[in-house]
Amino acid sequence: MKYTKLGSTGLDISAIAAGAMTFGIPGVGYPEWTLDEEASRPLIKLALDAGITFFDTSNSYSLGTSEEILGRALADYADRDRIVIATKVYGRMHDGPNGQGLSRKVILTEVDHSLRRLGTDYIDLYQIHRFDSRTPLEETLEALHDVVKAGKVRYLGASSMYAWQFAKALFLQQANGWSRFVSMQPHYNLINREEEREMLPLCADQGIGVLPWSPLARGRLTRDWDEQTDRSRRDGFAQHLYSATDVADRAVADAVGSVAEARGVPRAQIALAWVSKHPAVGAPIVGFSKPYQLEDAIASLDITLTDEEITLLEAPYVPHPVVGFG
């Protein structure tokens, strides 16, 4: 396993982040494609044995059961001081008022729930899952600063939003002496490269670590375009992300297949190697439900794409509509 710093911080992370959306009680919050605790634990142990130290989850994944499963496994298999746990806040956790968002009430409530579910005294990286346009940004940022100063959180991160929103947040944090965001989770892969326009240059300029989500385009870059899995057949969010530019996206996926075939490696390794090559990227977040998926993610770190391969992979791309921010 290779390791890197998270942005301009001193925090060491594995160059692959283990995404925990796959783990959770089936049918709770998602259709029944998640893995229960019995199926999840061997995979978490496998990641640890492979040298992965960075695990990313969310309070909203399977309504908290992802955090519970991950927390119990890490407590049994890992030394807490040697691993980095990241989770998120924003998603709906109950139907009543204040069940979602980034108000002070929600943040202070949900950070304690996440600590309890994860079975830990502190969260290494606490991230806002989306931008909350219904809450004053100053309220959100001060509440996040307070959970850091309370010792419940070590670092702060953000996820998909417009670059101007992130720039505004960074400005307000600096102006008020509040704890600063050190990472950004953007939607970034060969099929959707829109974050190259503004967000990735902003992160590079500001020393923000980039942790791409869906680096394999929900698996579309790992198989023939028309091939489906049990999850893809029921993944409505994936249809929202990728249906608008199907013809061009298919051409990108075919290019991944061509490069992979020429090298004699699985497609996932090529697609992930391309994401990791961006100088702003710290660690792509890779979900996995089978051991070979984790093996491919780790192997991708040893692949250096040639200029000719990069040109082939990038040539079919067309601009995409903005998706994934809400």
C-alpha positions in Angstrom: 0.0 0.0 0.0 1.1 3.6 -0.7 0.4 6.4 1.6 0.1 10.2 1.1 -0.7 13.3 3.0 -4.2 14.7 3.0 -3.8 18.0 1.2 -1.5 20.3 3.0 -2.1 18.7 6.4 0.2 16.4 8.2 -2.3 13.6 8.2 -1.1 10.4 6.5 -3.8 8.4 4.6 -3.7 5.3 2.5 -3.8 6.2 -1.2 -7.0 4.2 -1.5 -9.9 5.0 0.8 -12.2 2.2 1.6 -15.7 3.4 1.0 -18.3 1.9 3.4 -21.6 2.7 1.5 -21.6 -1.0 0.6 -21.8 -2.0 4.3 -25.2 -1.7 6.0 -28.4 -3.7 6.9 -29.9 -4.6 3.5 -33.1 -2.6 2.8 -32.5 0.0 5.4 -32.2 3.3 3.5 -31.2 1.6 0.3 -32.5 -1.2 -1.9 -31.2 -4.6 -0.8 -27.7 -4.4 -2.4 -25.8 -3.6 0.8 -23.9 -6.2 2.8 -25.0 -7.2 6.3 -22.5 -7.4 9.2 -21.5 -11.0 8.6 -20.7 -10.3 5.0 -19.0 -7.0 5.6 -16.6 -7.9 8.4 -14.3 -10.1 6.3 -14.0 -7.4 3.7 -13.1 -4.7 6.2 -10.5 -7.1 7.7 -9.1 -7.7 4.2 -8.7 -4.0 3.6 -6.8 -3.6 6.9 -4.6 -6.6 6.1 -3.8 -5.0 2.7 -2.6 -1.8 4.5 -5.6 0.4 4.0 -5.8 2.8 6.9 -8.5 5.3 5.6 -12.2 4.4 5.8 -15.0 6.6 4.6 -18.6 6.3 5.6 -21.6 8.6 6.4 -24.3 8.9 9.0 -26.9 8.5 6.3 -25.5 5.3 4.7 -28.2 2.7 5.5 -29.4 5.0 8.2 -26.4 4.7 10.4 -25.9 0.9 10.2 -22.9 1.4 8.0 -21.2 3.4 10.8 -22.2 0.7 13.3 -20.8 -2.2 11.2 -17.6 -0.4 10.4 -17.1 0.8 13.9 -17.4 -2.7 15.4 -15.1 -4.2 12.9 -12.4 -1.6 13.3 -12.6 -2.0 17.1 -12.0 -5.7 16.7 -9.4 -5.7 14.0 -7.5 -2.4 14.2 -5.5 -0.2 16.4 -7.5 3.1 16.6 -4.4 5.2 16.5 -3.3 3.6 13.2 -6.5 4.2 11.2 -8.3 7.3 9.9 -12.1 7.3 10.1 -14.1 9.7 8.0 -17.8 10.2 8.1 -20.4 12.8 7.0 -23.4 14.8 8.0 -26.3 16.3 6.1 -28.5 13.5 4.9 -32.0 12.8 6.3 -31.9 10.7 9.5 -35.5 11.0 10.6 -38.8 12.3 9.1 -39.3 15.1 11.6 -38.1 18.7 11.6 -34.3 19.0 12.0 -33.9 15.5 10.6 -31.6 16.7 7.8 -29.2 19.5 6.9 -26.4 21.5 8.5 -27.9 23.6 11.2 -26.2 23.9 14.5 -28.8 21.6 16.0 -28.3 18.9 13.4 -24.5 19.0 13.5 -24.2 18.9 17.3 -26.7 16.1 17.5 -25.4 14.0 14.6 -21.8 14.2 15.5 -22.6 12.5 18.9 -24.7 9.9 17.2 -21.9 9.1 14.8 -19.4 8.8 17.6 -21.7 6.4 19.4 -22.3 4.3 16.3 -18.6 4.2 15.3 -17.7 3.4 18.9 -14.9 6.0 19.1 -14.0 9.1 21.0 -13.2 11.1 18.0 -13.7 11.3 14.2 -10.6 12.0 12.1 -12.4 13.6 9.2 -15.9 15.0 9.6 -17.4 16.1 6.3 -20.5 18.0 5.2 -22.1 15.6 2.7 -23.7 18.4 0.6 -24.2 22.2 0.7 -27.2 23.3 2.8 -28.8 26.3 1.1 -31.4 26.5 3.8 -29.0 27.2 6.6 -26.7 30.3 6.9 -23.2 29.2 6.0 -21.8 31.0 9.0 -24.0 28.9 11.3 -22.7 25.7 9.7 -19.1 26.7 9.8 -19.1 27.9 13.4 -20.8 24.7 14.5 -18.2 22.6 12.7 -15.4 24.7 14.4 -17.0 24.0 17.8 -17.0 20.2 17.3 -13.3 20.4 16.4 -12.5 22.5 19.5 -14.6 20.1 21.6 -12.2 17.3 20.6 -14.8 15.3 18.9 -13.4 15.9 15.4 -9.7 16.2 14.2 -10.2 17.6 10.7 -13.1 19.0 8.5 -14.0 18.1 5.0 -16.7 18.9 2.4 -18.3 17.2 -0.5 -20.0 18.0 -3.8 -20.9 21.7 -4.3 -20.2 24.5 -6.6 -16.6 25.9 -6.5 -17.9 29.4 -5.6 -19.7 27.9 -2.6 -16.5 26.1 -1.4 -14.4 29.2 -2.0 -16.9 31.3 0.1 -16.7 28.7 2.9 -12.9 28.8 2.9 -13.0 32.6 3.0 -15.4 32.7 5.9 -13.4 30.2 7.9 -10.2 32.2 7.4 -11.9 35.5 8.2 -13.4 34.2 11.4 -10.5 32.1 12.6 -12.6 28.9 12.3 -11.2 25.5 11.7 -10.7 25.1 7.9 -11.8 22.5 5.5 -8.9 20.3 4.5 -10.5 18.0 2.0 -13.1 17.9 -0.8 -15.1 14.9 -2.1 -16.0 15.6 -5.7 -17.8 13.4 -8.2 -14.9 12.6 -10.5 -14.2 9.9 -13.0 -13.5 9.4 -16.7 -17.2 9.7 -17.5 -17.7 12.9 -15.5 -14.8 15.3 -15.5 -16.6 18.6 -14.9 -14.8 19.2 -11.6 -11.6 19.8 -13.7 -13.1 23.2 -14.7 -13.1 24.9 -11.3 -13.2 22.7 -8.2 -9.9 20.8 -8.8 -7.9 23.9 -9.6 -9.3 25.6 -6.5 -8.3 22.6 -4.3 -4.8 22.6 -5.8 -4.4 26.3 -5.2 -5.6 26.1 -1.6 -3.9 22.9 -0.6 -7.2 21.0 -0.2 -7.0 17.2 -0.4 -9.2 15.7 -3.1 -11.1 12.4 -2.4 -13.1 11.5 -5.5 -16.3 9.6 -5.0 -17.6 7.2 -7.7 -14.2 7.0 -9.4 -15.4 4.0 -11.3 -18.8 5.6 -12.3 -20.8 3.2 -10.1 -19.0 0.3 -11.9 -19.8 1.4 -15.4 -16.1 1.7 -16.2 -15.4 -1.9 -15.0 -17.5 -3.9 -17.5 -19.2 -3.9 -20.9 -21.5 -1.0 -21.2 -24.7 -3.0 -21.5 -23.8 -5.5 -18.7 -25.7 -4.9 -15.5 -25.3 -6.1 -11.9 -27.9 -6.6 -9.2 -27.0 -3.1 -7.8 -27.0 -1.3 -11.1 -30.5 -2.5 -12.0 -31.8 -0.9 -8.8 -29.5 2.1 -8.5 -31.7 5.1 -9.4 -29.1 7.6 -8.4 -26.7 6.2 -11.0 -29.3 6.6 -13.7 -29.5 10.3 -12.6 -25.8 10.7 -12.8 -25.1 9.1 -16.1 -28.1 8.8 -18.4 -27.8 12.2 -20.1 -24.7 11.5 -22.2 -25.0 7.7 -22.8 -23.4 7.6 -26.3 -20.3 9.5 -25.3 -20.0 7.7 -22.0 -20.1 4.4 -23.8 -17.2 5.5 -26.0 -15.2 6.4 -22.8 -16.0 3.0 -21.3 -14.9 1.3 -24.6 -11.6 3.2 -24.5 -11.0 2.0 -20.9 -11.6 -1.5 -22.2 -9.1 -1.1 -25.0 -6.4 0.2 -22.8 -7.0 -2.6 -20.2 -7.0 -5.3 -22.8 -3.7 -4.1 -24.3 -2.1 -4.1 -20.9 -3.8 -7.4 -19.8 -5.3 -5.9 -16.6 -8.9 -5.4 -15.4 -10.6 -2.2 -16.5 -11.0 -1.0 -12.9 -7.2 -0.7 -12.6 -7.0 1.6 -15.7 -9.9 3.8 -14.6 -8.6 4.2 -11.1 -5.0 4.9 -12.3 -6.4 7.7 -14.4 -8.2 9.3 -11.4 -5.2 8.9 -9.1 -2.8 10.6 -11.6 -4.3 14.0 -11.1 -1.9 16.0 -8.8 -4.7 17.2 -6.6 -6.1 13.7 -5.9 -5.1 12.2 -2.5 -7.1 9.0 -2.5 -10.1 7.8 -4.5 -12.9 6.4 -2.4 -13.5 2.8 -3.6 -16.5 0.8 -2.5 -16.1 -3.0 -2.7 -18.3 -6.0 -2.1 -15.9 -8.6 -3.4 -12.2 -9.2 -2.6 -11.0 -8.8 -6.3 -12.5 -5.2 -6.3 -10.2 -4.2 -3.5 -7.3 -6.0 -5.1 -7.8 -4.1 -8.3 -8.0 -0.8 -6.5 -4.7 -1.4 -4.8 -3.0 -2.7 -8.0 -4.1 0.5 -9.8 -1.5 2.5 -7.7 1.3 0.8 -9.5 0.0 1.7 -13.0 1.5 4.7 -14.8 -0.4 5.5 -17.9 1.4 6.7 -21.0 0.6 9.9 -22.7 -0.9 7.9 -25.6 -3.1 6.0 -23.3 -4.3 9.1 -21.5 -5.2 10.7 -24.9 -7.1 7.6 -25.9 -9.0 7.6 -22.6 -9.9 11.3 -22.6 -10.6 11.8 -26.3 -14.3 10.7 -26.3 -15.3 13.0 -23.4 -18.1 15.5 -23.9 -19.4 18.2 -21.4 -21.9 16.9 -18.9 -24.7 18.7 -17.0 -24.2 19.5 -13.4 -25.4 16.5 -11.3 -24.7 15.1 -7.9 -24.8 18.3 -5.9 -28.2 17.9 -4.3 
